Amino acid sequence: MGHPTYTMSLSGRTRAVLTTLVAVAAFSVAGVGAQAAGSPPDGPDLEAMALAPSDFDGGAAIDSQGFITPGLPAIAEYQRYFRPGARLAGRRLLYASNIIIAFDDAGTATSGFAAFQAELNTPAGRRTIGNSVVSGFKQGASGKVKLRSVAVGRPVALRLGQGAFRLAIVLRTNRGRIELALTALRVDRAIGLTGLAAYPKTHLTSAPAVLATARLAQRFQQGFILRNTVPPSIVGTPQQGQALTADVGHWAGAPGAFAYQWNRCDTAGANCAAIPGAVAQTYVPTASDSTARITVTVTASNSVSTSSASSSATPQVP
């Protein structure tokens, strides 16, 4: 890397580039606006889904991390930056960064991801990214490193998650060529953006970007595994002709939809059997339920997993 002063100057500049680069990507996906920070109440846990030091092959240490106010229509955003020296796929990285963005539903995330990818397939979209890199250098310029040109490649699809691609960026400076890689990944209602920077005059190759995205995909997959944290319950009085309503309880893992099955049980609340056709959120007991006790089974689902939980039995239906 050369003289220590140069190393510090270049590191800060490349950090500024990565910050700007990934922020522009997040802006393109999320739009403009503001909401409260933090993971959504029903999940996924964005902090747990972000790349961690254990996802690297060594030398990884977190520089900074935390939630920021997202742009609408995103509802949560988490950022994590790593210090120089992390090793991955045989490469020692100058910097690595990761941003996780959550939306209200998978449809919004899907359309935002598709729009971002489509934009990068146009010369104008790639110019936007290139201009953001130039801005990052100008903001942190100290005169030691001069940016001569920026080349942004076309997005290359990756078979990871429910959609992913990588983007190569080459910076030519008076101190040598610097290679950057941006990857984007979507799973259900979340999008992950990863930025990697190689040391000057070092070939980044596609392997670190692909491996980082694959490990991020594993974390995303785990983040959307549904878990019931508070069991369903039944609201209402168990009497013939009076409606009972299923309360779904609480779930972790970002459920996207709920299905219902009402069950008829014996007087002890055991030996329950599904009531044919009783699959709405409400159920009205009939004469067939006389002396029986009622439960409801709620099945939560998203694009990654499904999970079911049942309520306690009601008192006997008169």
N, C-alpha and C positions, 0 to 999 in steps of 0.2 A: 504493500500500500504506500510506502514511501515515508516521508517525514510525518511525525505525529500531528503537527498542526494541520497538514493537508488532510490527513485521515479524518480528523474531527470535523473539518470543514465540509468534506465530501459526504461524510455520514449524515450530518445535519441536513445537507441539501437533498440527499436521496430520500431521507425521511420525509422532508417536505413534499417531494414529488409523490411518494407513495400515499401520503395523507391526502394530497389534492386529487390524485388519480382515483383512489377508492372512494373519496367523498363525491367526486363527480359521478362515478358509477352509481353510488347510492342515491344521489339526486335524480339521476336518470330513471331509476327504478321507482323511487318513492314519491317524487313530486315535491311540492312545497307546502309547508304548514307546520303545525306543532301540536303535540299531545304530551301527556305525562310520560316520564321515563319509567323503565322497569319492565320485567317480563309480564306478559298478559296473565291475569289471575288463573286461567285454566291451562296455562302452558302455551308453547313449550318453554323450557328453561333456557333462555338465550345464553346465559353465562356458561352453563354446562355444555352447550352445543358448540361453543367457540373452540378453535384449535388451542391446545395446551402444550406446555413444554414436552410432555411425554409423547406427543405426536411427531416430534422431530427425532432425528437420529443422535442428537447430542448438541451441547452448546447453547441450548435455547433458554433464554431468560426473559421474563416479561418486563417490558419497559414501562408501559402504561396501559390501563384498561378501564372500562366503565360504561355505564349507560349514558346515552345522550338523547336529547329531544329529537324524535324522528320527524321526517317530513310526511305529510299526508299523501296517500292514504295509509302509510305505515302506522302501526300502533306502538311499536317498540323497536329500539335499535341499540346494539351493544358493539363496542369496539375494543380490540386488543392489539397492541403493538409489541413486537419482540426486538430486543437489542441485537446489535451485530454479533455474528459468530455462530448462529444456529446452523446446524448441518442437516441436510436432507438430500437423499438420493445421490450421495457422493459429491454434493456441492456445499460449500460454506457460503452462507448468505449474508449480505450486508444488512438487509432488513427484511422483516416479514410482518404482514399485518392481516387482520381478519375483521370483517364487519358482518354481523348477523342482523337481519331485518325481518320483523314479523308483521303480518297483516291480519285483518279480521277473518279472512277466509281464503281458501286455496284458489278460488277463481281470481281474486284480485292479484294474488302473488303470481299466478300463471300468466295473466295478461301483462303485468308489469315486466316480468322476465322476458316474455316474447317481444315486447316493444323495445326493450333495451338491446336484445340480441339483434333485432331487425335494424335498429338504428346503427349499430356497429358494422352492419353489412353495407352501409352506405359511406361514400367518401366524406359527406358532411359529418356523420357521426364519429368517424375516425379523426377528423380534424378537431372535433370538440375535445376528444381525449388528448390529442397532441397539444392543443392549446392549453389544456389544464397542466400538462407536464411543463410547458414553457413557463406558465404562471408560477408553478411551484419553485422552479429554479430562480426566477426573478425575485420572489419573496424572500428567499434565503441566500441570495447572492452575496459573496464576500469579495469577489474579484479573483479568487484563486482558481475557480473552475468556471470555464466558459462553455455554455451550451451552443453547439454549432448546428445541430439538426436533430429532429425527432422523427422516427419512422414507426407507424402503427400498423400492424398486420391485420388481416381479416380474422374474425373469430373462428376457432376450430372446435367443432362439437366434441364433447366427451360423453361416453356412455356411463354416466354416473347419476345417482339420484333420479329425479323425474325431469331432468334437463340440466345440462352443464356445458360450458365452453371455456376455452382459454384464449387469451389475447396476448401476443408478444409485442413489446415496445422496445425499440433500440434508441438509445441516446448517444450521440457522438459529441464528445467534449474535447477540450484541449488536453485533458488528462487521460484520454482513452475512451473506448467504447464501454457503455454500461447497459446491461440488458435487464429489462423488467418483464414481469409476467402478471397479468390480472386474470383471475378465474372467477366465474360466477356459477353458482349451484342453486337449484331449487328443489325443495322437498315440501310437499303439502303447502302450508301457508307461510313458509319462511324462505328467504333467499340469503345465501352466504357469499360474500365477496372476499377473495384472498389476493393479496399483493405480495410479490417476492422481488427482491432486487439482488443482482449479482454484484460482486466486487468488480471494479474497473478491469477491463481487459480479460475478464473471465467469462467463458461461455456458460450461460445458465442452463441450456437444454430444456426440453419440455418435461423431463422426468420429475424435477422437484415440484412443478406446478400441478402435474397430474397426481402425484403421490399425496401432496397436501390436500387436494380436492377430494381424493378418495377417502382419506382419513376424516375429512370434514363430513363427507357423506355418511360415514359410519356413525358419527356423533349426531347428525341430523336424524338418521333412522331411529336411533335410540331415544332421541328427544320426543319423537312422535308415537312412542309406545304408550298406549292408553292404560291408565291405572285408576281404579275407583278409590277415592279417598274418604268420601262420606256416602254410605249406602243410600239407595233410593228410598222414598217413603210414600205413603198414601195419604192424601188429604181428603177429608170428607167423612161422613157417617155411613158405616156399612149397613144400609137398609135398602130393601127392594124399591126401585124407582128413583133412588137418589144417586146422583153422579159421584163417582170417586175419581180423583185426579192423581196422576203419578207425578211426584217431584223427582227429578232425575238425580238428585244428590250432587256431589262434586266429583270432578274427574281431573286428573293431570294428563298431559300429553296432547292437549288441544283437540278435543272432540269436534267433529264437523257436523255430525248428525246423530239423532237418537231414534231407536225403534223400541216398541213396547209389546209385551205379551202379558196379558192378565191370566192368572192361574187360580183354580179352585182347589182348596185343600180340605182335609178332614177336620173334625172338631178340635183336634190337637194341633192343627196348623202344619201337619205333615202329609205325606203322600199327595203332593200337589200335582195337578195335571193342567195343561194348557186349555184355556177356554177357546173353542174354535171361533175364529173371526174377531176376537177381542184384542185388537192390535193398535188401537188408538191411544192417545194419552189419557183419555177418560174412559170410564166403564160404568155402566148402570146395572147393578145387580138385579137379577130376575128371580122368579119362583124356583128355578133350578139351583139357586145358590142358598136356599133356605137351610139353615144350620151349618153351612160351610163357612170357612174363613178364606179370605182373599189375599193374594200377593200379586205383585207386579214385577216382572223382570225387564230391566232396561238394558239395552245394548247400545253402547257408544261406538262410533266408528269415525275414522278419517281415512285418508288414502294410503296409510301405512299399516294400520292395525284395527282390530275390533276387540271389545271387551264387554262382558256382561256382569251384572250384579242384580240381586233381588232384594226386595223390601222385606221387612218383617210382616207377618200375617196380621190381618185386621181381627178384631173380635168377631164372633159368629154373627152371620147375617140372620136377623130374626125370621 
